[in-house]
Amino acid sequence: MDFYLTTLGVASARPTSNRYPSAHLLTVGGRLFLLDCGEAAQMLLVKNKVSLLKIDNVFISHLHGDHIFGLFGFIYSVDMMGRLAPLHIYAPQGLEEIIGYIQQKFGKLNYEIVFHKVNCTSPTVIMEFKNLSILSFPLNHRVETYGYIFKGEWRNNPRSFAYCSDTAPYSKLSKWLDGVSMLYHEATYMSDNKHLAKVTFHSMASDAAKLARKISAKSLILGHFSSRYKDLNPLLEEAKNIFPNSFLAKEGTKFDVL
């Protein structure tokens, strides 16, 4: 069964000329799951030949603009495309009110948005299919923030993917994510900006690599890069020195979850 991540927007809060805010697409057995929806998300999806109408589930990590500002364009684009099926959005409390306000100002949608408020203190199942379970778990950021785990098993072959967006290092993650096949983890800074990482509740590439090593992940995908880094290879090297099977998230790159 196909199980892969397509990395789309890989910038942090300030986009650059060639990197866009957070948005990623996880494909599992033909189902499409959108992870965060920063600006330009729908354009990046179209560029990668993804049908917007096939996305039925959106998972938002937190309510910072670089993770949600693309969502408002997305929900109206699929409306204009004739969407009738409900769109399920999993997000921290507050997003439902924001989208309700936008519909008051720009018009109601012709399909239903089903909100699922994410609120947990440890890994909690939020959706289940026949061969797939999706869990949310808290992260350590300046506002209420959650990560997501996708666990599947096909022909006695378990595979799993964990999405850790904005977060400072968090000791509980090593237990919660133990054995995850692929880890996506923010790497906003390198060790040269340790102080900035601490005060902004973000992680360094080395932090992501240490977690991947501790949970015995098979691969680590680094993303959410600060605009101060024009060349991302030093971030990759910092991670690979600790966890060799580390990779940079780039717009349109596909990574198989093995």
C-alpha positions, 0 to 999 in steps of 0.5 A: 500500500502506498504510504508517502509524504510530499513536502510542500511548504518548508519555510518558517514564519517568514517565507523566502523567494524559494521556500513557502510556509508550512504545508505537507501532504501525506498519502496513505492507501490513496487517501490524502491528508493535508498537514498544515496549510500555510500560504501558497498551499493550494498552488503547491498542491496544484503544481504537484498535480494533486486534486484539491477535491480529493483532500477530505481531511486537514490537520492543523498543528496550531493557529499561527499564521504560517500554518493556517493562512492558506486554509481560507483560500483552499476552502473557497477554491474547492467550493468553486470547484463544486465540492459537496462532500464534507471537509474534516478539519482537525485543529486546536480550539479557535479555528472554527470561530475564525472560519465562521467569521470568514464565512460571514464576510465572504459568503457561506460554503456549499459544503459542510466543514466538520470541525474536530477540536484537538485537545489532549495531554498524551497521544490520543486516537482521533480517527481510525480506518481499517488499516490506519489509526491517527493520533494527536499529541501535544507539542511544546510551543508558545501556543497550544500546538499538536503533532500527529501520528499515522500508524498502519499495518499491511501484510504484517508490516507496520509503518508509521509517520509522526509530524512534529511541527513547531516545538521546543525539545520535549522530553515526553516525545521520545516515549510517545514516538518510540519506534516511529518509522519516519519522523518529520521534525522542525529544524528552524535553527542550527546550533549557532542560534541556540538562544533564538531557538530557546526563546522562540520555543523552536528546535535546532537541527541537532534537536531533531536528530537526537530525537530521531536517534532516541526513538530509533526512527528509520528516517528523519525529514527536516523542515520549517527552516529560518529564512536566515539560512540561504544554504540549508546544507549546514542544517542537514550536516548538523543533523546527519552528524547525529542521525545519518539518515536525515533529509531536507524537506524540499517543495515537491519532494516525496519520501516513502514511509518504509 
